[in-house]
Amino acid sequence: MQEADMQNYQLTIENIFVNKGKLNIKVTARLKHNINATVAKIRLLFCGQGQTRRLPLPISECTVKNGICTAVGEYSYNLYYLFYDQGLTEPVHLSFDIAYGADEHIKAD
């Protein structure tokens, strides 16, 4: 489990593994509640091959309790289509982008 603390934000990787060419990931984001926001959005950023792919992580659960918004996102990505028809000849860097409200964006490496 890895965590990235960013002032009033916390990102926890609950589960991540690759099996048969699929990346399975589950992430929990905890953010200071923003009354003007409806739901947090989490994107995965894959950087490699001189390119960047931004993929949304579907939110399976989003709750607010004691001033903290907790958003859980999980999905299974087919890695073959990530950098389609290019083959992976170098490592791929994974980072996260969280959007919560109109102007709040947090990037976690």
Buried (B, 14 or more C-beta within 10 A) or exposed (E): EEEBEEEBBBBBBEEEEEEEEBBEBBBBBBBEBBEEBEEBBBBBBBBBBEEEBEBEBEBEEBEBEEEEBBBBBBBEBEBEEBBEEEEEEEEBEBBBBBBBBEEBEBEBE
